[in-house]
Amino acid sequence: MNTENETVEELELRQAQERVAEAHKKKALADEAKLIASRTALLERQAAEERTLALQREEQHQNEIKWAKIRAEKQEAKEAERRADEEAKRQLAAEVERQEAKKREENAKQAEITRLSEEAFRLEQETKQVEAEVARGISLAQPEPAPVTLNDARHPLSKIFGVAEPVAESAVPVVPQAEPQLPPELRKESTEEAQALASVFLQYGVRIAALQAKNLLARFSPEEIKSAISFVIAAGTTEPFVSEVEKYLWQSLSCDGQIAGGA
């Protein structure tokens, strides 16, 4: 404060002191502002770093979710492929078993057909033999011998009455016994004949099983079978074609021992 008694030096000193005080005050304010600014910048930098870290963590989390999903999809695809393979193998095994069961059933049927055919042939031959034996027994039956008279050379007094020649006995015809027909001998198995026979049946739109072809060729030649096929075609039968051919072969054999056209 200015007073009348204040000297120039005192005034200058006071003003200098006021400037110093003012300068200290401004400096303190500036230091405080600088400190606040430094703290603010630090906080902002820390906040930015936190945001960056948060973004990085979020990105890492999303990547983990993404890769976990990819791994799960791959695992699921692998499991689906494994299940599909197992199902395909199971179906294949079931189909193989079904085909084998069907083949076993067909083989059993063909074996039974062959057995019954041979049994029928045997019975037919035995019947023929019995019939032939019956016929021979009837034809060989002798009539009652005629009584010996004076006109018979066998009579002791026949010569007295001029009988010199014995009476000729009527000849009795002898019926030959029919020889029983035996089943034809088994023929040697031939893959070429079986294939050729299958081709012959295919010409008429018929598929013959391998076992059926084998059974036919075991007893009959290809020429005999072809002859039987021609007869069955001409007869126009409605029965199963292969069975009818086999039936004709056995019947023809039982009739004359040889199939027409056979070797």
C-alpha positions in Angstrom: 0.0 0.0 0.0 1.4 3.4 -0.9 1.9 5.9 1.8 3.2 9.4 1.7 6.1 8.6 3.9 7.1 5.5 1.7 10.4 6.1 -0.1 11.2 5.2 -3.6 13.4 2.3 -2.5 10.7 0.8 -0.3 8.2 1.1 -3.1 10.5 -0.7 -5.5 11.2 -3.4 -2.9 7.6 -3.9 -2.2 6.8 -4.1 -5.9 9.6 -6.6 -6.4 8.3 -8.7 -3.5 4.8 -8.6 -5.0 6.1 -9.7 -8.4 8.0 -12.5 -6.8 5.0 -13.6 -4.8 2.9 -13.4 -8.0 5.5 -15.3 -9.9 5.6 -18.0 -7.2 1.8 -18.2 -7.3 1.8 -18.5 -11.1 4.5 -21.1 -11.0 2.6 -23.0 -8.4 -0.5 -22.9 -10.6 1.6 -23.9 -13.6 3.2 -26.8 -11.7 -0.2 -27.9 -10.5 -1.6 -27.7 -14.0 1.4 -29.6 -15.3 0.9 -32.2 -12.7 -2.8 -32.5 -13.5 -1.9 -32.7 -17.2 0.7 -35.4 -16.5 -1.7 -37.4 -14.4 -4.5 -37.0 -17.0 -2.1 -38.1 -19.8 -1.0 -41.1 -17.7 -4.6 -42.0 -16.9 -5.5 -41.6 -20.6 -2.5 -43.7 -21.6 -3.4 -46.4 -19.0 -7.0 -46.3 -20.2 -5.9 -46.7 -23.8 -3.6 -49.6 -22.8 -6.5 -51.2 -20.9 -8.8 -50.8 -24.0 -6.1 -52.3 -26.2 -5.6 -55.2 -23.8 -9.3 -55.6 -23.6 -9.6 -55.7 -27.4 -6.7 -58.1 -27.6 -8.4 -60.3 -25.0 -11.7 -60.2 -26.8 -10.0 -61.0 -30.1 -8.2 -63.9 -28.5 -11.4 -65.1 -27.0 -13.2 -64.9 -30.3 -10.3 -66.7 -32.0 -10.5 -69.4 -29.3 -14.3 -69.7 -29.9 -13.7 -69.8 -33.7 -11.0 -72.5 -33.5 -13.0 -74.5 -30.9 -16.0 -74.5 -33.3 -13.7 -75.5 -36.2 -12.3 -78.4 -34.1 -15.8 -79.5 -33.1 -17.0 -79.4 -36.7 -13.9 -81.5 -37.8 -14.5 -83.9 -35.0 -18.2 -84.2 -35.8 -17.4 -84.7 -39.5 -14.9 -87.4 -38.6 -17.4 -89.1 -36.3 -20.1 -88.9 -39.1 -17.6 -90.4 -41.6 -16.8 -93.2 -39.1 -20.5 -93.9 -38.5 -21.1 -93.9 -42.2 -18.3 -96.3 -42.7 -19.5 -98.6 -40.0 -23.0 -98.5 -41.4 -21.8 -99.3 -44.9 -19.7 -102.2 -43.5 -22.7 -103.4 -41.5 -25.0 -103.2 -44.6 -22.3 -104.9 -46.7 -21.9 -107.7 -44.2 -25.7 -108.1 -44.0 -25.9 -108.3 -47.8 -23.1 -110.8 -47.9 -24.9 -112.9 -45.3 -28.2 -112.6 -47.1 -26.6 -113.7 -50.4 -24.8 -116.6 -48.7 -28.0 -117.6 -47.0 -29.8 -117.4 -50.3 -27.1 -119.4 -52.0 -27.2 -122.0 -49.2 -31.0 -122.3 -49.6 -30.7 -122.6 -53.4 -27.9 -125.3 -53.0 -30.1 -127.2 -50.5 -33.1 -127.0 -52.9 -31.0 -128.2 -55.9 -29.5 -131.0 -53.8 -33.0 -132.0 -52.8 -34.2 -131.9 -56.4 -31.2 -134.0 -57.5 -31.8 -136.5 -54.7 -35.5 -136.7 -55.5 -34.8 -137.1 -59.2 -32.4 -139.9 -58.6 -34.8 -141.5 -56.1 -37.7 -141.3 -58.6 -35.4 -142.8 -61.3 -34.4 -145.6 -59.0 -38.0 -146.4 -58.1 -39.1 -146.3 -61.7 -36.3 -148.8 -62.6 -37.3 -151.0 -59.7 -40.9 -150.9 -60.7 -40.0 -151.8 -64.3 -37.9 -154.8 -63.0 -40.8 -155.9 -60.8 -43.3 -155.6 -63.6 -40.9 -157.6 -65.9 -40.5 -160.3 -63.3 -44.3 -160.5 -62.9 -44.8 -160.7 -66.7 -42.1 -163.4 -66.9 -43.7 -165.4 -64.1 -47.1 -165.4 -65.9 -45.6 -166.4 -69.2 -43.6 -169.2 -67.7 -46.6 -170.7 -65.9 -46.9 -174.4 -67.2 -50.4 -175.8 -68.0 -51.5 -179.1 -66.4 -49.7 -182.1 -68.1 -52.0 -184.0 -70.4 -52.7 -187.6 -69.2 -50.6 -190.4 -70.9 -52.8 -192.3 -73.3 -52.3 -195.3 -75.7 -51.6 -192.7 -78.4 -48.8 -191.2 -76.4 -45.4 -192.7 -77.2 -44.6 -192.5 -73.5 -47.3 -195.2 -72.8 -45.7 -198.7 -72.5 -48.3 -200.2 -74.9 -48.1 -197.4 -77.5 -45.9 -199.4 -79.9 -48.5 -202.2 -80.0 -50.9 -199.7 -81.5 -48.3 -198.3 -84.0 -47.3 -195.1 -82.1 -43.7 -194.6 -82.8 -43.0 -190.8 -82.4 -43.6 -188.9 -79.2 -46.0 -186.0 -79.3 -44.1 -182.8 -79.6 -44.6 -180.5 -76.8 -45.6 -176.9 -77.6 -42.8 -174.6 -77.1 -43.4 -172.0 -74.3 -42.2 -168.6 -75.2 -39.8 -167.1 -72.8 -40.1 -163.4 -72.1 -36.7 -161.9 -71.5 -36.3 -160.0 -68.2 -35.9 -156.3 -68.6 -32.6 -155.2 -67.3 -32.9 -152.4 -64.8 -31.6 -149.0 -66.0 -29.0 -147.5 -63.7 -28.4 -143.7 -63.4 -25.8 -142.5 -65.8 -22.3 -142.3 -64.5 -21.1 -139.0 -63.1 -19.4 -137.0 -65.8 -16.2 -135.0 -65.3 -16.9 -131.4 -64.2 -16.1 -128.8 -66.9 -16.2 -125.1 -66.4 -16.3 -124.5 -70.2 -19.4 -126.8 -70.5 -21.1 -125.0 -67.6 -20.5 -121.6 -69.2 -21.7 -122.9 -72.6 -24.8 -124.4 -71.0 -25.6 -121.1 -69.3 -25.3 -119.4 -72.6 -27.7 -121.8 -74.2 -30.3 -121.2 -71.5 -29.8 -117.4 -71.8 -30.8 -117.7 -75.5 -34.3 -118.5 -74.2 -34.2 -115.8 -71.5 -33.6 -118.2 -68.6 -30.8 -117.9 -66.1 -29.6 -121.2 -64.7 -27.9 -121.4 -61.3 -24.3 -122.6 -61.3 -25.3 -125.6 -59.1 -28.2 -126.5 -61.4 -25.8 -126.5 -64.4 -23.3 -128.6 -62.4 -26.0 -131.1 -61.5 -27.3 -131.5 -65.0 -23.8 -131.8 -66.6 -22.8 -134.4 -63.9 -25.4 -136.8 -65.4 -26.1 -135.7 -69.0 -24.0 -134.4 -71.9 -24.5 -130.9 -73.4 -26.1 -132.5 -76.5 -28.7 -134.4 -74.4 -29.5 -131.2 -72.4 -29.9 -129.2 -75.7 -32.2 -131.9 -77.0 -34.3 -131.7 -73.8 -34.4 -127.9 -74.1 -35.7 -128.2 -77.7 -38.4 -130.6 -76.5 -39.5 -128.4 -73.6 -39.7 -125.4 -75.9 -41.7 -127.2 -78.4 -44.1 -128.5 -75.7 -44.7 -125.0 -74.5 -44.7 -126.0 -70.8 -45.8 -123.5 -68.1 -43.7 -125.2 -65.4 -40.3 -123.8 -64.3 -38.1 -124.1 -67.3 -35.0 -125.7 -65.8 -37.0 -128.1 -63.6 -39.0 -129.2 -66.7 -35.8 -129.8 -68.7 -34.4 -131.9 -65.9 -37.6 -133.8 -65.5 -37.7 -134.6 -69.3 -34.1 -135.8 -69.1 -34.8 -138.3 -66.3 -38.0 -139.5 -67.9 -36.4 -140.0 -71.3 -33.6 -141.9 -69.6 -36.0 -144.1 -67.7 -38.0 -144.9 -70.9 -35.2 -146.1 -73.3 -31.9 -145.5 -71.4 -30.8 -142.8 -73.8 -32.0 -139.3 -74.6 -32.9 -138.6 -78.2 -30.1 -136.7 -79.8 -27.7 -137.6 -77.0 -24.2 -138.9 -77.4 
